[in-house]
């Protein structure tokens, strides 16, 4: 019986992990004034657990971030950038 409960529990965990989806969003990033600013923003965003990539563009003042929305949230990513000195918010498409 214990083995059956453990198998069912593992299946539920696997199903929960399968439901987490990879998501890509575009963020507007403020206060970037030099060519090195995107490096700081990218490192801050990538330090958030679940972020797979963060591509920051200085010219457009945006970041395209791909993350596992079961692990990371948009709020966590924006907060990481903001805490590094570069406020971020969801960009209008």
N, CA, C and O atoms as a CHARMM CRD file, in Angstrom:
* protein
*
  372
    1    1 UNK  N      0.81700  -1.19100   0.00000 PROA 1      0.00000
    2    1 UNK  CA     0.00000   0.00000   0.00000 PROA 1      0.00000
    3    1 UNK  C      0.86500   1.26200   0.00000 PROA 1      0.00000
    4    1 UNK  O      0.56700   2.22600  -0.70400 PROA 1      0.00000
    5    2 UNK  N      1.95200   1.24700   0.80500 PROA 2      0.00000
    6    2 UNK  CA     2.83800   2.40200   0.84800 PROA 2      0.00000
    7    2 UNK  C      3.46100   2.66000  -0.52000 PROA 2      0.00000
    8    2 UNK  O      3.63000   3.80400  -0.94100 PROA 2      0.00000
    9    3 UNK  N      3.80000   1.55900  -1.20500 PROA 3      0.00000
   10    3 UNK  CA     4.41200   1.68600  -2.53000 PROA 3      0.00000
   11    3 UNK  C      3.43000   2.34000  -3.50500 PROA 3      0.00000
   12    3 UNK  O      3.82900   3.17700  -4.31400 PROA 3      0.00000
   13    4 UNK  N      2.16700   1.96900  -3.43500 PROA 4      0.00000
   14    4 UNK  CA     1.14100   2.54500  -4.29700 PROA 4      0.00000
   15    4 UNK  C      0.98400   4.03600  -4.01900 PROA 4      0.00000
   16    4 UNK  O      0.86200   4.82900  -4.95200 PROA 4      0.00000
   17    5 UNK  N      0.98700   4.42200  -2.75200 PROA 5      0.00000
   18    5 UNK  CA     0.86900   5.84100  -2.38900 PROA 5      0.00000
   19    5 UNK  C      2.06000   6.61600  -2.91200 PROA 5      0.00000
   20    5 UNK  O      1.90700   7.73100  -3.41000 PROA 5      0.00000
   21    6 UNK  N      3.26400   6.02900  -2.80100 PROA 6      0.00000
   22    6 UNK  CA     4.46500   6.70600  -3.27500 PROA 6      0.00000
   23    6 UNK  C      4.41100   6.87500  -4.79600 PROA 6      0.00000
   24    6 UNK  O      4.76800   7.93700  -5.30400 PROA 6      0.00000
   25    7 UNK  N      3.98000   5.86500  -5.51700 PROA 7      0.00000
   26    7 UNK  CA     3.88500   5.93900  -6.97800 PROA 7      0.00000
   27    7 UNK  C      2.87400   7.00700  -7.38700 PROA 7      0.00000
   28    7 UNK  O      3.13300   7.79600  -8.29500 PROA 7      0.00000
   29    8 UNK  N      1.73000   7.03000  -6.72000 PROA 8      0.00000
   30    8 UNK  CA     0.70500   8.02800  -7.03200 PROA 8      0.00000
   31    8 UNK  C      1.24500   9.42700  -6.73900 PROA 8      0.00000
   32    8 UNK  O      1.01100  10.34900  -7.52000 PROA 8      0.00000
   33    9 UNK  N      1.95900   9.59800  -5.63200 PROA 9      0.00000
   34    9 UNK  CA     2.54900  10.88800  -5.28400 PROA 9      0.00000
   35    9 UNK  C      3.56200  11.34100  -6.31400 PROA 9      0.00000
   36    9 UNK  O      3.57900  12.51100  -6.69700 PROA 9      0.00000
   37   10 UNK  N      4.41000  10.42600  -6.77100 PROA 10     0.00000
   38   10 UNK  CA     5.40200  10.76300  -7.80200 PROA 10     0.00000
   39   10 UNK  C      4.73100  11.13000  -9.11400 PROA 10     0.00000
   40   10 UNK  O      5.19000  12.02900  -9.81800 PROA 10     0.00000
   41   11 UNK  N      3.64800  10.43800  -9.44500 PROA 11     0.00000
   42   11 UNK  CA     2.92000  10.76400 -10.67300 PROA 11     0.00000
   43   11 UNK  C      2.30700  12.16400 -10.57000 PROA 11     0.00000
   44   11 UNK  O      2.30900  12.91600 -11.54400 PROA 11     0.00000
   45   12 UNK  N      1.79100  12.50800  -9.40600 PROA 12     0.00000
   46   12 UNK  CA     1.20500  13.83500  -9.20700 PROA 12     0.00000
   47   12 UNK  C      2.27800  14.91000  -9.33800 PROA 12     0.00000
   48   12 UNK  O      2.03300  15.96200  -9.92900 PROA 12     0.00000
   49   13 UNK  N      3.46100  14.65700  -8.79300 PROA 13     0.00000
   50   13 UNK  CA     4.56600  15.60900  -8.93800 PROA 13     0.00000
   51   13 UNK  C      4.94800  15.77500 -10.40200 PROA 13     0.00000
   52   13 UNK  O      5.16200  16.89300 -10.87100 PROA 13     0.00000
   53   14 UNK  N      5.03200  14.68100 -11.11000 PROA 14     0.00000
   54   14 UNK  CA     5.39600  14.74000 -12.52500 PROA 14     0.00000
   55   14 UNK  C      4.34500  15.49700 -13.32700 PROA 14     0.00000
   56   14 UNK  O      4.68500  16.26700 -14.22500 PROA 14     0.00000
   57   15 UNK  N      3.09300  15.28600 -13.01500 PROA 15     0.00000
   58   15 UNK  CA     2.02400  15.98400 -13.73000 PROA 15     0.00000
   59   15 UNK  C      2.06600  17.47200 -13.41900 PROA 15     0.00000
   60   15 UNK  O      1.82400  18.29600 -14.30100 PROA 15     0.00000
   61   16 UNK  N      2.36800  17.82300 -12.18700 PROA 16     0.00000
   62   16 UNK  CA     2.48400  19.22600 -11.81100 PROA 16     0.00000
   63   16 UNK  C      3.63500  19.88600 -12.54200 PROA 16     0.00000
   64   16 UNK  O      3.51500  21.02800 -12.98400 PROA 16     0.00000
   65   17 UNK  N      4.74300  19.18700 -12.67400 PROA 17     0.00000
   66   17 UNK  CA     5.90000  19.72500 -13.38800 PROA 17     0.00000
   67   17 UNK  C      5.58200  19.87400 -14.87100 PROA 17     0.00000
   68   17 UNK  O      6.05800  20.80200 -15.52400 PROA 17     0.00000
   69   18 UNK  N      4.77800  18.95700 -15.39800 PROA 18     0.00000
   70   18 UNK  CA     4.43600  19.03500 -16.81800 PROA 18     0.00000
   71   18 UNK  C      3.52700  20.23200 -17.09300 PROA 18     0.00000
   72   18 UNK  O      3.52700  20.76900 -18.20100 PROA 18     0.00000
   73   19 UNK  N      2.75200  20.65200 -16.08800 PROA 19     0.00000
   74   19 UNK  CA     1.84500  21.76700 -16.27900 PROA 19     0.00000
   75   19 UNK  C      2.57200  23.10900 -16.27300 PROA 19     0.00000
   76   19 UNK  O      2.07800  24.08500 -16.83800 PROA 19     0.00000
   77   20 UNK  N      3.74300  23.16300 -15.63900 PROA 20     0.00000
   78   20 UNK  CA     4.51900  24.40600 -15.64300 PROA 20     0.00000
   79   20 UNK  C      5.00400  24.63200 -17.06200 PROA 20     0.00000
   80   20 UNK  O      5.56600  23.73500 -17.68900 PROA 20     0.00000
   81   21 UNK  N      4.78500  25.81400 -17.55300 PROA 21     0.00000
   82   21 UNK  CA     5.11400  26.09400 -18.94300 PROA 21     0.00000
   83   21 UNK  C      6.24100  27.11000 -19.03400 PROA 21     0.00000
   84   21 UNK  O      6.42100  27.95600 -18.15700 PROA 21     0.00000
   85   22 UNK  N      6.98000  27.00100 -20.10500 PROA 22     0.00000
   86   22 UNK  CA     7.99300  28.00500 -20.39000 PROA 22     0.00000
   87   22 UNK  C      7.28200  29.21200 -20.98200 PROA 22     0.00000
   88   22 UNK  O      6.42100  29.07900 -21.85300 PROA 22     0.00000
   89   23 UNK  N      7.64700  30.36800 -20.50600 PROA 23     0.00000
   90   23 UNK  CA     6.98000  31.60200 -20.93100 PROA 23     0.00000
   91   23 UNK  C      8.03800  32.61200 -21.34800 PROA 23     0.00000
   92   23 UNK  O      9.10500  32.68100 -20.73700 PROA 23     0.00000
   93   24 UNK  N      7.75600  33.38800 -22.37400 PROA 24     0.00000
   94   24 UNK  CA     8.65300  34.44300 -22.81500 PROA 24     0.00000
   95   24 UNK  C      7.89300  35.76200 -22.78200 PROA 24     0.00000
   96   24 UNK  O      6.79600  35.87900 -23.32800 PROA 24     0.00000
   97   25 UNK  N      8.50000  36.75600 -22.12700 PROA 25     0.00000
   98   25 UNK  CA     7.87200  38.07400 -22.01800 PROA 25     0.00000
   99   25 UNK  C      8.87300  39.15600 -22.38900 PROA 25     0.00000
  100   25 UNK  O     10.08700  38.96100 -22.32500 PROA 25     0.00000
  101   26 UNK  N      8.33200  40.29300 -22.77700 PROA 26     0.00000
  102   26 UNK  CA     9.15600  41.46000 -23.08600 PROA 26     0.00000
  103   26 UNK  C      8.91900  42.49600 -22.00300 PROA 26     0.00000
  104   26 UNK  O      7.78100  42.87400 -21.72400 PROA 26     0.00000
  105   27 UNK  N     10.01300  42.95400 -21.39100 PROA 27     0.00000
  106   27 UNK  CA     9.93500  43.94300 -20.33300 PROA 27     0.00000
  107   27 UNK  C     10.57200  45.24600 -20.78500 PROA 27     0.00000
  108   27 UNK  O     11.57700  45.24100 -21.49700 PROA 27     0.00000
  109   28 UNK  N      9.99200  46.34900 -20.37400 PROA 28     0.00000
  110   28 UNK  CA    10.61100  47.66300 -20.56200 PROA 28     0.00000
  111   28 UNK  C     11.50500  47.88400 -19.35000 PROA 28     0.00000
  112   28 UNK  O     11.08700  47.64900 -18.21700 PROA 28     0.00000
  113   29 UNK  N     12.73200  48.33500 -19.58300 PROA 29     0.00000
  114   29 UNK  CA    13.69400  48.53900 -18.50500 PROA 29     0.00000
  115   29 UNK  C     14.12200  50.00200 -18.49600 PROA 29     0.00000
  116   29 UNK  O     14.63400  50.51800 -19.49000 PROA 29     0.00000
  117   30 UNK  N     13.90400  50.66300 -17.36000 PROA 30     0.00000
  118   30 UNK  CA    14.24400  52.07800 -17.21800 PROA 30     0.00000
  119   30 UNK  C     15.64700  52.25700 -16.63700 PROA 30     0.00000
  120   30 UNK  O     16.23600  51.32800 -16.08400 PROA 30     0.00000
  121   31 UNK  N     16.15500  53.46500 -16.77800 PROA 31     0.00000
  122   31 UNK  CA    17.41200  53.93200 -16.18400 PROA 31     0.00000
  123   31 UNK  C     18.67000  53.27200 -16.73700 PROA 31     0.00000
  124   31 UNK  O     19.69700  53.25200 -16.05700 PROA 31     0.00000
  125   32 UNK  N     18.61800  52.73500 -17.94400 PROA 32     0.00000
  126   32 UNK  CA    19.83500  52.21800 -18.57300 PROA 32     0.00000
  127   32 UNK  C     20.45200  53.36600 -19.37300 PROA 32     0.00000
  128   32 UNK  O     19.84800  53.86600 -20.32200 PROA 32     0.00000
  129   33 UNK  N     21.66100  53.77900 -18.98100 PROA 33     0.00000
  130   33 UNK  CA    22.29800  54.93800 -19.61100 PROA 33     0.00000
  131   33 UNK  C     23.62100  54.63700 -20.29100 PROA 33     0.00000
  132   33 UNK  O     24.18200  55.50600 -20.95900 PROA 33     0.00000
  133   34 UNK  N     24.12900  53.42100 -20.13200 PROA 34     0.00000
  134   34 UNK  CA    25.40900  53.10200 -20.76600 PROA 34     0.00000
  135   34 UNK  C     25.38300  51.68000 -21.31700 PROA 34     0.00000
  136   34 UNK  O     24.45000  50.91900 -21.06100 PROA 34     0.00000
  137   35 UNK  N     26.40500  51.33900 -22.06600 PROA 35     0.00000
  138   35 UNK  CA    26.46700  50.02400 -22.70600 PROA 35     0.00000
  139   35 UNK  C     26.64400  48.87600 -21.71500 PROA 35     0.00000
  140   35 UNK  O     26.39700  47.72000 -22.06100 PROA 35     0.00000
  141   36 UNK  N     27.06800  49.17800 -20.48800 PROA 36     0.00000
  142   36 UNK  CA    27.25800  48.12000 -19.49700 PROA 36     0.00000
  143   36 UNK  C     25.99900  47.83200 -18.67800 PROA 36     0.00000
  144   36 UNK  O     25.90300  46.78400 -18.04100 PROA 36     0.00000
  145   37 UNK  N     25.05300  48.73700 -18.69100 PROA 37     0.00000
  146   37 UNK  CA    23.81700  48.54400 -17.92500 PROA 37     0.00000
  147   37 UNK  C     23.10500  47.22900 -18.26700 PROA 37     0.00000
  148   37 UNK  O     22.65000  46.54000 -17.35400 PROA 37     0.00000
  149   38 UNK  N     22.99300  46.85700 -19.54900 PROA 38     0.00000
  150   38 UNK  CA    22.30800  45.60800 -19.86800 PROA 38     0.00000
  151   38 UNK  C     22.95400  44.37400 -19.23100 PROA 38     0.00000
  152   38 UNK  O     22.26700  43.40100 -18.92000 PROA 38     0.00000
  153   39 UNK  N     24.25000  44.41600 -19.04400 PROA 39     0.00000
  154   39 UNK  CA    24.93100  43.28800 -18.40700 PROA 39     0.00000
  155   39 UNK  C     24.44200  43.12300 -16.96300 PROA 39     0.00000
  156   39 UNK  O     24.17200  42.00900 -16.51500 PROA 39     0.00000
  157   40 UNK  N     24.33300  44.23300 -16.24900 PROA 40     0.00000
  158   40 UNK  CA    23.84300  44.19900 -14.87400 PROA 40     0.00000
  159   40 UNK  C     22.40300  43.69800 -14.81700 PROA 40     0.00000
  160   40 UNK  O     22.05800  42.86700 -13.97700 PROA 40     0.00000
  161   41 UNK  N     21.57000  44.20700 -15.71500 PROA 41     0.00000
  162   41 UNK  CA    20.16100  43.80200 -15.75500 PROA 41     0.00000
  163   41 UNK  C     20.04800  42.30600 -16.07100 PROA 41     0.00000
  164   41 UNK  O     19.29500  41.58100 -15.42100 PROA 41     0.00000
  165   42 UNK  N     20.79600  41.86200 -17.06300 PROA 42     0.00000
  166   42 UNK  CA    20.76300  40.45700 -17.46100 PROA 42     0.00000
  167   42 UNK  C     21.19000  39.54900 -16.31700 PROA 42     0.00000
  168   42 UNK  O     20.54000  38.53600 -16.05500 PROA 42     0.00000
  169   43 UNK  N     22.26800  39.89600 -15.63800 PROA 43     0.00000
  170   43 UNK  CA    22.74400  39.07800 -14.51300 PROA 43     0.00000
  171   43 UNK  C     21.71500  39.03500 -13.39300 PROA 43     0.00000
  172   43 UNK  O     21.49000  37.98000 -12.79900 PROA 43     0.00000
  173   44 UNK  N     21.08700  40.17600 -13.09800 PROA 44     0.00000
  174   44 UNK  CA    20.07700  40.22400 -12.04000 PROA 44     0.00000
  175   44 UNK  C     18.88900  39.32700 -12.39500 PROA 44     0.00000
  176   44 UNK  O     18.40200  38.57400 -11.55200 PROA 44     0.00000
  177   45 UNK  N     18.43300  39.41100 -13.62900 PROA 45     0.00000
  178   45 UNK  CA    17.28000  38.61400 -14.04600 PROA 45     0.00000
  179   45 UNK  C     17.61600  37.12900 -14.08000 PROA 45     0.00000
  180   45 UNK  O     16.80900  36.29900 -13.66100 PROA 45     0.00000
  181   46 UNK  N     18.79500  36.79200 -14.57300 PROA 46     0.00000
  182   46 UNK  CA    19.18500  35.38900 -14.67100 PROA 46     0.00000
  183   46 UNK  C     19.45700  34.76000 -13.30700 PROA 46     0.00000
  184   46 UNK  O     19.49600  33.53500 -13.18600 PROA 46     0.00000
  185   47 UNK  N     19.64300  35.58200 -12.29100 PROA 47     0.00000
  186   47 UNK  CA    19.84300  35.05800 -10.93700 PROA 47     0.00000
  187   47 UNK  C     18.53900  34.55400 -10.31700 PROA 47     0.00000
  188   47 UNK  O     18.55800  33.85100  -9.30700 PROA 47     0.00000
  189   48 UNK  N     17.41900  34.91200 -10.92000 PROA 48     0.00000
  190   48 UNK  CA    16.11800  34.45100 -10.42700 PROA 48     0.00000
  191   48 UNK  C     15.95300  32.98300 -10.82600 PROA 48     0.00000
  192   48 UNK  O     16.06800  32.63000 -12.00000 PROA 48     0.00000
  193   49 UNK  N     15.68400  32.14300  -9.84300 PROA 49     0.00000
  194   49 UNK  CA    15.50800  30.71700 -10.10600 PROA 49     0.00000
  195   49 UNK  C     14.35700  30.51400 -11.09200 PROA 49     0.00000
  196   49 UNK  O     13.26400  31.04400 -10.89500 PROA 49     0.00000
  197   50 UNK  N     14.60700  29.75400 -12.14300 PROA 50     0.00000
  198   50 UNK  CA    13.59900  29.47900 -13.16000 PROA 50     0.00000
  199   50 UNK  C     13.77600  30.28000 -14.43300 PROA 50     0.00000
  200   50 UNK  O     13.15100  29.97500 -15.44800 PROA 50     0.00000
  201   51 UNK  N     14.63000  31.31500 -14.39500 PROA 51     0.00000
  202   51 UNK  CA    14.88600  32.10700 -15.60000 PROA 51     0.00000
  203   51 UNK  C     15.86700  31.34200 -16.47400 PROA 51     0.00000
  204   51 UNK  O     16.95200  30.96800 -16.03100 PROA 51     0.00000
  205   52 UNK  N     15.47300  31.11700 -17.71000 PROA 52     0.00000
  206   52 UNK  CA    16.31400  30.37500 -18.64800 PROA 52     0.00000
  207   52 UNK  C     17.21000  31.30200 -19.45300 PROA 52     0.00000
  208   52 UNK  O     18.35900  30.96400 -19.73900 PROA 52     0.00000
  209   53 UNK  N     16.69000  32.47800 -19.82200 PROA 53     0.00000
  210   53 UNK  CA    17.50000  33.45400 -20.54800 PROA 53     0.00000
  211   53 UNK  C     16.92000  34.84700 -20.37500 PROA 53     0.00000
  212   53 UNK  O     15.72000  35.02900 -20.17200 PROA 53     0.00000
  213   54 UNK  N     17.81500  35.82400 -20.46300 PROA 54     0.00000
  214   54 UNK  CA    17.40700  37.23200 -20.39300 PROA 54     0.00000
  215   54 UNK  C     18.27600  37.98900 -21.38500 PROA 54     0.00000
  216   54 UNK  O     19.47500  38.16100 -21.16300 PROA 54     0.00000
  217   55 UNK  N     17.67900  38.43600 -22.46700 PROA 55     0.00000
  218   55 UNK  CA    18.39300  39.18200 -23.49700 PROA 55     0.00000
  219   55 UNK  C     17.97600  40.64000 -23.39200 PROA 55     0.00000
  220   55 UNK  O     16.82400  40.99200 -23.64500 PROA 55     0.00000
  221   56 UNK  N     18.92900  41.47800 -23.01500 PROA 56     0.00000
  222   56 UNK  CA    18.64400  42.88300 -22.75800 PROA 56     0.00000
  223   56 UNK  C     19.21000  43.72900 -23.88900 PROA 56     0.00000
  224   56 UNK  O     20.36900  43.57200 -24.27300 PROA 56     0.00000
  225   57 UNK  N     18.38500  44.62500 -24.41900 PROA 57     0.00000
  226   57 UNK  CA    18.78800  45.48900 -25.52200 PROA 57     0.00000
  227   57 UNK  C     18.85800  46.93600 -25.03900 PROA 57     0.00000
  228   57 UNK  O     17.84700  47.51900 -24.65000 PROA 57     0.00000
  229   58 UNK  N     20.05600  47.50400 -25.07000 PROA 58     0.00000
  230   58 UNK  CA    20.27000  48.86900 -24.58900 PROA 58     0.00000
  231   58 UNK  C     19.53000  49.89700 -25.45300 PROA 58     0.00000
  232   58 UNK  O     18.93200  50.83700 -24.93000 PROA 58     0.00000
  233   59 UNK  N     19.57300  49.71500 -26.75800 PROA 59     0.00000
  234   59 UNK  CA    18.97200  50.70200 -27.66200 PROA 59     0.00000
  235   59 UNK  C     17.46000  50.81300 -27.49200 PROA 59     0.00000
  236   59 UNK  O     16.91200  51.91500 -27.50700 PROA 59     0.00000
  237   60 UNK  N     16.79100  49.68700 -27.33100 PROA 60     0.00000
  238   60 UNK  CA    15.32800  49.71000 -27.19200 PROA 60     0.00000
  239   60 UNK  C     14.88100  49.75300 -25.73200 PROA 60     0.00000
  240   60 UNK  O     13.69300  49.88900 -25.43900 PROA 60     0.00000
  241   61 UNK  N     15.85300  49.63300 -24.81600 PROA 61     0.00000
  242   61 UNK  CA    15.56400  49.64200 -23.37200 PROA 61     0.00000
  243   61 UNK  C     14.55700  48.55400 -23.00200 PROA 61     0.00000
  244   61 UNK  O     13.61500  48.78900 -22.24600 PROA 61     0.00000
  245   62 UNK  N     14.78100  47.35100 -23.55500 PROA 62     0.00000
  246   62 UNK  CA    13.89700  46.22400 -23.29400 PROA 62     0.00000
  247   62 UNK  C     14.70300  44.97800 -22.93900 PROA 62     0.00000
  248   62 UNK  O     15.90600  44.89100 -23.18800 PROA 62     0.00000
  249   63 UNK  N     14.00200  44.03100 -22.35500 PROA 63     0.00000
  250   63 UNK  CA    14.57100  42.71800 -22.06600 PROA 63     0.00000
  251   63 UNK  C     13.55700  41.67000 -22.48800 PROA 63     0.00000
  252   63 UNK  O     12.36700  41.79500 -22.20000 PROA 63     0.00000
  253   64 UNK  N     14.02600  40.64400 -23.16600 PROA 64     0.00000
  254   64 UNK  CA    13.18400  39.51000 -23.51400 PROA 64     0.00000
  255   64 UNK  C     13.63700  38.36800 -22.61000 PROA 64     0.00000
  256   64 UNK  O     14.77800  37.91300 -22.67800 PROA 64     0.00000
  257   65 UNK  N     12.71800  37.91900 -21.76600 PROA 65     0.00000
  258   65 UNK  CA    13.05600  36.93800 -20.74600 PROA 65     0.00000
  259   65 UNK  C     12.23700  35.66900 -20.95200 PROA 65     0.00000
  260   65 UNK  O     11.01800  35.72000 -21.11700 PROA 65     0.00000
  261   66 UNK  N     12.92700  34.53300 -20.93900 PROA 66     0.00000
  262   66 UNK  CA    12.27600  33.23500 -21.02400 PROA 66     0.00000
  263   66 UNK  C     12.45400  32.56700 -19.67000 PROA 66     0.00000
  264   66 UNK  O     13.56600  32.48800 -19.14600 PROA 66     0.00000
  265   67 UNK  N     11.34400  32.08500 -19.10600 PROA 67     0.00000
  266   67 UNK  CA    11.40200  31.48800 -17.77500 PROA 67     0.00000
  267   67 UNK  C     10.34500  30.42000 -17.59500 PROA 67     0.00000
  268   67 UNK  O      9.37400  30.35500 -18.34800 PROA 67     0.00000
  269   68 UNK  N     10.54300  29.59100 -16.59600 PROA 68     0.00000
  270   68 UNK  CA     9.59200  28.55800 -16.21600 PROA 68     0.00000
  271   68 UNK  C      8.58900  29.20300 -15.27300 PROA 68     0.00000
  272   68 UNK  O      8.93500  29.56100 -14.14700 PROA 68     0.00000
  273   69 UNK  N      7.35600  29.35200 -15.72100 PROA 69     0.00000
  274   69 UNK  CA     6.38800  30.07800 -14.88800 PROA 69     0.00000
  275   69 UNK  C      5.88100  29.26000 -13.70600 PROA 69     0.00000
  276   69 UNK  O      5.06300  29.74300 -12.92300 PROA 69     0.00000
  277   70 UNK  N      6.35600  28.04100 -13.57400 PROA 70     0.00000
  278   70 UNK  CA     6.05700  27.26200 -12.38100 PROA 70     0.00000
  279   70 UNK  C      7.06900  27.51900 -11.27800 PROA 70     0.00000
  280   70 UNK  O      6.83900  27.18100 -10.11700 PROA 70     0.00000
  281   71 UNK  N      8.19200  28.12200 -11.65100 PROA 71     0.00000
  282   71 UNK  CA     9.27100  28.39100 -10.69400 PROA 71     0.00000
  283   71 UNK  C      9.45500  29.88000 -10.46600 PROA 71     0.00000
  284   71 UNK  O      9.57800  30.32700  -9.32500 PROA 71     0.00000
  285   72 UNK  N      9.47400  30.64000 -11.53400 PROA 72     0.00000
  286   72 UNK  CA     9.69000  32.09400 -11.45300 PROA 72     0.00000
  287   72 UNK  C      8.39000  32.81300 -11.81000 PROA 72     0.00000
  288   72 UNK  O      7.49500  32.24800 -12.44000 PROA 72     0.00000
  289   73 UNK  N      8.31700  34.05700 -11.39400 PROA 73     0.00000
  290   73 UNK  CA     7.15900  34.86500 -11.77200 PROA 73     0.00000
  291   73 UNK  C      7.64700  36.16600 -12.40100 PROA 73     0.00000
  292   73 UNK  O      8.78700  36.58200 -12.19400 PROA 73     0.00000
  293   74 UNK  N      6.78700  36.78500 -13.15400 PROA 74     0.00000
  294   74 UNK  CA     7.10000  38.07000 -13.76400 PROA 74     0.00000
  295   74 UNK  C      7.45600  39.09200 -12.69200 PROA 74     0.00000
  296   74 UNK  O      8.36400  39.90100 -12.87500 PROA 74     0.00000
  297   75 UNK  N      6.74300  39.05200 -11.58100 PROA 75     0.00000
  298   75 UNK  CA     7.01300  39.98300 -10.47200 PROA 75     0.00000
  299   75 UNK  C      8.41300  39.77000  -9.90200 PROA 75     0.00000
  300   75 UNK  O      9.10500  40.73900  -9.58900 PROA 75     0.00000
  301   76 UNK  N      8.84100  38.50200  -9.76400 PROA 76     0.00000
  302   76 UNK  CA    10.18400  38.20000  -9.25400 PROA 76     0.00000
  303   76 UNK  C     11.26600  38.75200 -10.18200 PROA 76     0.00000
  304   76 UNK  O     12.26500  39.30800  -9.72700 PROA 76     0.00000
  305   77 UNK  N     11.05300  38.59100 -11.47500 PROA 77     0.00000
  306   77 UNK  CA    12.04100  39.03000 -12.46300 PROA 77     0.00000
  307   77 UNK  C     12.11800  40.55600 -12.48700 PROA 77     0.00000
  308   77 UNK  O     13.20800  41.12700 -12.50000 PROA 77     0.00000
  309   78 UNK  N     10.96300  41.20600 -12.49300 PROA 78     0.00000
  310   78 UNK  CA    10.94000  42.67100 -12.48300 PROA 78     0.00000
  311   78 UNK  C     11.56000  43.20400 -11.19800 PROA 78     0.00000
  312   78 UNK  O     12.27700  44.20400 -11.22700 PROA 78     0.00000
  313   79 UNK  N     11.29500  42.55300 -10.08100 PROA 79     0.00000
  314   79 UNK  CA    11.86100  42.98500  -8.79500 PROA 79     0.00000
  315   79 UNK  C     13.38100  42.84300  -8.79400 PROA 79     0.00000
  316   79 UNK  O     14.07600  43.70000  -8.24800 PROA 79     0.00000
  317   80 UNK  N     13.90300  41.78800  -9.38800 PROA 80     0.00000
  318   80 UNK  CA    15.35900  41.59400  -9.44200 PROA 80     0.00000
  319   80 UNK  C     16.01400  42.72700 -10.21100 PROA 80     0.00000
  320   80 UNK  O     17.04900  43.24800  -9.79300 PROA 80     0.00000
  321   81 UNK  N     15.41900  43.11200 -11.33100 PROA 81     0.00000
  322   81 UNK  CA    15.95300  44.21500 -12.12300 PROA 81     0.00000
  323   81 UNK  C     15.83800  45.52900 -11.35700 PROA 81     0.00000
  324   81 UNK  O     16.77900  46.32200 -11.32500 PROA 81     0.00000
  325   82 UNK  N     14.69200  45.75200 -10.74800 PROA 82     0.00000
  326   82 UNK  CA    14.45900  46.97400  -9.98000 PROA 82     0.00000
  327   82 UNK  C     15.44300  47.06600  -8.81600 PROA 82     0.00000
  328   82 UNK  O     15.98900  48.13800  -8.55400 PROA 82     0.00000
  329   83 UNK  N     15.67300  45.97100  -8.12600 PROA 83     0.00000
  330   83 UNK  CA    16.61400  45.95400  -7.00700 PROA 83     0.00000
  331   83 UNK  C     18.04800  46.22300  -7.45400 PROA 83     0.00000
  332   83 UNK  O     18.86900  46.68700  -6.66200 PROA 83     0.00000
  333   84 UNK  N     18.35200  45.93200  -8.71500 PROA 84     0.00000
  334   84 UNK  CA    19.68600  46.21600  -9.26200 PROA 84     0.00000
  335   84 UNK  C     19.79400  47.67000  -9.72200 PROA 84     0.00000
  336   84 UNK  O     20.85900  48.11200 -10.15300 PROA 84     0.00000
  337   85 UNK  N     18.67600  48.41900  -9.62900 PROA 85     0.00000
  338   85 UNK  CA    18.68900  49.83400  -9.99300 PROA 85     0.00000
  339   85 UNK  C     18.05500  50.16200 -11.32600 PROA 85     0.00000
  340   85 UNK  O     18.12100  51.29900 -11.79300 PROA 85     0.00000
  341   86 UNK  N     17.43500  49.15600 -11.94100 PROA 86     0.00000
  342   86 UNK  CA    16.84500  49.33800 -13.26100 PROA 86     0.00000
  343   86 UNK  C     15.38800  48.85600 -13.23600 PROA 86     0.00000
  344   86 UNK  O     15.11600  47.69000 -13.52100 PROA 86     0.00000
  345   87 UNK  N     14.45800  49.74600 -12.89700 PROA 87     0.00000
  346   87 UNK  CA    13.05200  49.34100 -12.81100 PROA 87     0.00000
  347   87 UNK  C     12.55400  48.70700 -14.12000 PROA 87     0.00000
  348   87 UNK  O     12.80200  49.21600 -15.21300 PROA 87     0.00000
  349   88 UNK  N     11.85100  47.58800 -13.97000 PROA 88     0.00000
  350   88 UNK  CA    11.34500  46.86800 -15.13900 PROA 88     0.00000
  351   88 UNK  C      9.85700  46.64200 -14.98300 PROA 88     0.00000
  352   88 UNK  O      9.34200  46.48800 -13.87500 PROA 88     0.00000
  353   89 UNK  N      9.17600  46.62500 -16.12300 PROA 89     0.00000
  354   89 UNK  CA     7.72900  46.38300 -16.15500 PROA 89     0.00000
  355   89 UNK  C      7.38700  45.72800 -17.48500 PROA 89     0.00000
  356   89 UNK  O      8.16500  45.79600 -18.43700 PROA 89     0.00000
  357   90 UNK  N      6.24100  45.10600 -17.54600 PROA 90     0.00000
  358   90 UNK  CA     5.78900  44.47200 -18.78100 PROA 90     0.00000
  359   90 UNK  C      5.69300  45.52600 -19.86800 PROA 90     0.00000
  360   90 UNK  O      5.07300  46.57200 -19.67600 PROA 90     0.00000
  361   91 UNK  N      6.30200  45.25100 -20.99900 PROA 91     0.00000
  362   91 UNK  CA     6.30700  46.21500 -22.11400 PROA 91     0.00000
  363   91 UNK  C      5.02600  46.08200 -22.93200 PROA 91     0.00000
  364   91 UNK  O      4.47900  44.99200 -23.09900 PROA 91     0.00000
  365   92 UNK  N      4.57800  47.20200 -23.42500 PROA 92     0.00000
  366   92 UNK  CA     3.45500  47.19500 -24.36700 PROA 92     0.00000
  367   92 UNK  C      3.98100  46.67500 -25.69500 PROA 92     0.00000
  368   92 UNK  O      5.03300  47.11200 -26.16200 PROA 92     0.00000
  369   93 UNK  N      3.26700  45.76100 -26.29500 PROA 93     0.00000
  370   93 UNK  CA     3.73800  45.19900 -27.57400 PROA 93     0.00000
  371   93 UNK  C      3.48400  46.13000 -28.64700 PROA 93     0.00000
  372   93 UNK  O      3.80600  45.84500 -29.80100 PROA 93     0.00000
